[in-house]
Amino acid sequence: MGAITRKLGQQIKERRKALGYQSQQALADEAGVLRKRISEMETGRYTGRITDLQRVLATLGLEMEFRVKSRPTLDDLDVLFPAEDDE
C-alpha cells in the first residue's frame, strides 16, 4: 500500500461517513459497485477498474485530478549544483 492510496482511502471513508452512509454496503448500493470494492478502496488496497473508482467518487461528490509532475530543468540543476571552476 502506498501513501497515496491510503490517503485516498481515508478521504473516501471520511466522506462516506460525513454524507451519512452508515455502511460500506449502503455506498456500494448507491454507486453500483460491490461492497468489497468499497472496502478495498477505504483500506488503500484497491487495484480494480477505474470506472468503479469513478462511480464511488461521483456518488460522494468527489473527483480525482491528474497533473504532470514537474521536474527540474538543467538551469535549475545549474543553480543547485554550480560547476566548479578549473583554476
N, C-alpha and C positions, 0 to 999 in steps of 0.2 A: 504494500500500500504506500503510495506516495503522499506527500504532504498536500498536494493539490486535490487529490481525490478525497482525502479525509476532510479537508476544509469544505469542499463541495457537499459532501455527505452531511456534515454538521449543519450547513446552511439549509439543506433540504429538510432535515429533521426539525430544525427550529421553525422554519416557515410552515411546515405541515401542522405543527402544534399551534402556532400563532393563528392560523386560519381555522382552527377548530376541528381538524381531522384527528379524532381521538385514537385512531389506529392506522397502521400501515395499510390494512385491508381497505379501509374507507377511502384512502387516497388512491390506492390501486384501482378500486372500482370506478372512481370518478375519472381517472386518467386512462383507463382501458389497458392496464398492464397487469402482470402478475404481482402478487404481494411479495414474492421472493425477490423481484427486481427492486422494489422499494427498499427492502432490507439490504440488498447488496449496495444500492446507491448510498443509503444512510451510513453504512459502515465503511465506505470507500473501497469496496471490493467489486464494483460493477464493471464488467468488461463486455457488456452486451451491445445491442443495437443503439445507435444514436437516436433513432426515431422514438424509442421508448423513453430515453432521457428527455428528449424534446417534449413529449407528451406530459411527462411529470412536471417539468419546469413550467410549461404553459399553464397547466392546471393550478400551479402555485403562484402564477403571476410573475415568474422569473424568466430571465433569458441569459444565455451564455454569450459572451463576446470573445472573439478571437482577434488577436492583433499580432503584427510582425514584431518579433523580438529585436530590439536594437543591438547592434554590435559595434564595438569601437572601430573607428576608421584608422587608417595609417597615420593621419595627422594627430588623432587622439593619442595613439601609441607613442608618437614622437614627443609629445608633451610629457607623457608619463615616464618615458624612458629615453631621455635625450642621448644622442650619440656622444661618445667620449671623444675628445679632441686627441688627435695623434701628434702630440708635441714632443 
